[in-house]
């Protein structure tokens, strides 16, 4: 094997490792944003439900 071939293989392995790490980070951040969005959505529903419940009980 030529030295160029070895460096090409090493470069490909390093590129795959970096890509794997970046994909993990991006997916983790996306999952965090999805969870935050779900929490906000549920919190808004609960807020309006409690608001309607207390408004009805005062009347």
BELKA-V425181 format. One record per run of one state. SS is the DSSP state (A for helix, B for strand, O for the rest). FROM is the first residue (numbers start at 1). LEN is the number of residues. If there is no record, write none. Layout:
BEGIN
SS_FROM_LEN, SS_FROM_LEN
END
This chain:
BEGIN
O_1_2, A_3_56, O_59_1
END
